[in-house]
Amino acid sequence: MKDTMLPPEKITGGQLRYALRGFTCTENWYRHPLTKRLVYTDGVRHLAQICESYWLIDLIALQFLPELIKTSNDWFYSVRINVSDHQTGVVIVTDGNSKKPILTERLSYTTFPKVKNFMLFVESMDNENNTFCLLLPSEH
C-alpha cells in the first residue's frame, strides 16, 4: 500500500483492508505517548501510517477511553469507522455485542479512506490499572 503513494483519502476501503490483511498478531506494543492506559499493535500503527490517522488513536486514547473507564465495566469494545464520499464520517464505540452506540464522534472532515464499518477492537489488558490495547480484528 505504501508503494502506491496514494493520499489517504484516495485509498479505497478494499485497498485498506488488503493492506492490513497480513496483521494476525503483533511483535511490538506501542504505548500512547500521552497516556499510559493505551497500547496499540503493529497493525494499528501501520493503519495510522498509511492513513495518516494518528488522530484516531488520540481520539480513542484521550477522549473515548477515559469516558469508558468512568462509565462502563466492560473489558471489550468495538470501534466502527464510517467515512462518506464527502470525507465526513463518524466513529462509533459499542460493547462489541450490540450495535447500540456507547460513544460517538462525528467527523466534519477527515482524510481517512472512504470506508463502511471499518472495525478496531479495544480490549482490557489489566483491569487493575485500566490498561487497554487497541488492535485490528485480525490481531485478536
C-alpha positions in Angstrom: 0.0 0.0 0.0 2.8 2.4 0.9 4.4 1.9 -2.5 1.3 3.3 -4.3 1.9 6.7 -2.6 -1.8 7.5 -2.8 -3.1 10.2 -0.4 -5.2 8.5 2.3 -8.4 10.0 1.0 -7.8 8.2 -2.3 -7.3 4.8 -0.8 -10.4 2.6 -1.1 -11.9 0.5 1.7 -10.9 -2.6 -0.2 -7.3 -1.4 -0.6 -7.1 -0.6 3.1 -8.4 -4.0 4.1 -6.0 -5.6 1.7 -3.0 -3.7 3.1 -3.9 -4.8 6.6 -4.6 -8.4 5.9 -1.3 -9.7 7.0 -1.5 -8.5 10.5 -2.6 -11.5 12.5 -0.6 -10.9 15.7 1.8 -8.3 16.9 5.6 -8.3 17.6 5.6 -4.9 19.2 3.4 -2.9 21.5 3.3 0.9 21.2 2.3 2.9 24.2 0.4 6.1 23.6 2.7 9.0 24.5 0.1 11.0 26.4 -1.5 8.2 28.4 -0.2 5.0 29.9 -3.6 3.4 29.6 -3.5 2.6 25.9 -1.1 0.4 23.9 -1.6 -0.5 20.3 -0.3 -3.1 17.9 1.8 -3.2 14.8 -1.4 -3.4 12.7 -2.9 -0.3 14.2 0.5 1.6 13.8 0.5 0.6 10.1 -3.1 1.8 9.7 -2.1 5.1 11.3 0.9 5.5 9.0 -0.8 4.7 5.7 -4.0 6.6 6.5 -2.2 9.5 8.3 -4.6 8.8 11.2 -2.7 9.0 14.4 -5.6 11.3 15.3 -7.8 8.2 15.5 -5.5 6.7 18.2 -5.6 10.0 20.0 -9.4 10.2 19.9 -9.6 6.7 21.4 -6.9 7.2 24.0 -7.7 10.7 25.1 -11.5 11.1 24.6 -13.1 7.7 24.4 -11.1 5.6 26.9 -11.4 7.9 29.9 -15.1 8.0 29.4 -15.4 4.3 29.0 -13.3 3.7 32.2 -15.6 6.1 34.1 -18.9 4.8 32.9 -18.6 1.2 31.9 -17.3 -2.1 33.4 -16.8 -3.9 30.1 -13.4 -5.4 29.1 -14.0 -5.3 25.4 -15.3 -2.6 22.9 -15.5 -2.3 19.2 -14.8 0.9 17.3 -16.5 1.3 14.0 -15.5 4.0 11.5 -17.6 5.1 8.6 -16.5 7.7 6.1 -18.6 9.1 3.2 -17.8 10.3 -0.3 -17.6 13.8 1.1 -14.8 12.9 3.6 -17.1 13.3 6.5 -17.6 10.5 8.9 -18.4 9.0 12.3 -16.5 7.0 14.9 -18.8 4.8 17.0 -17.9 2.7 20.1 -20.1 -0.2 21.1 -19.7 -3.0 23.6 -19.0 -5.4 20.8 -22.2 -7.4 21.3 -24.7 -4.9 20.0 -24.9 -2.1 17.5 -26.1 0.4 20.2 -23.5 3.2 20.5 -21.9 3.9 23.8 -19.9 6.8 22.4 -20.0 8.6 19.1 -17.8 11.3 17.5 -18.9 12.9 14.2 -16.1 14.0 11.9 -16.8 17.1 9.9 -13.8 16.4 7.7 -11.3 13.5 7.6 -8.6 12.2 5.2 -9.3 8.7 6.4 -10.2 6.5 3.4 -13.9 6.1 2.4 -14.9 3.0 4.4 -18.1 1.5 5.8 -18.0 -0.3 9.1 -14.2 -0.4 9.4 -13.6 -2.1 12.8 -11.0 -1.8 15.5 -11.1 -3.5 18.9 -10.3 -2.1 22.3 -9.6 -4.9 24.8 -8.6 -4.7 28.5 -5.1 -6.0 29.3 -5.1 -5.2 33.0 -8.3 -4.4 34.9 -6.5 -3.2 38.0 -4.6 -0.4 36.1 -7.3 0.2 33.5 -4.8 -0.6 30.7 -6.3 -1.3 27.2 -5.0 -2.5 23.9 -6.2 -1.1 20.5 -5.9 -3.8 17.8 -7.2 -4.8 14.4 -9.8 -7.6 14.4 -7.3 -9.9 12.6 -4.9 -9.4 15.5 -7.5 -10.5 18.1 
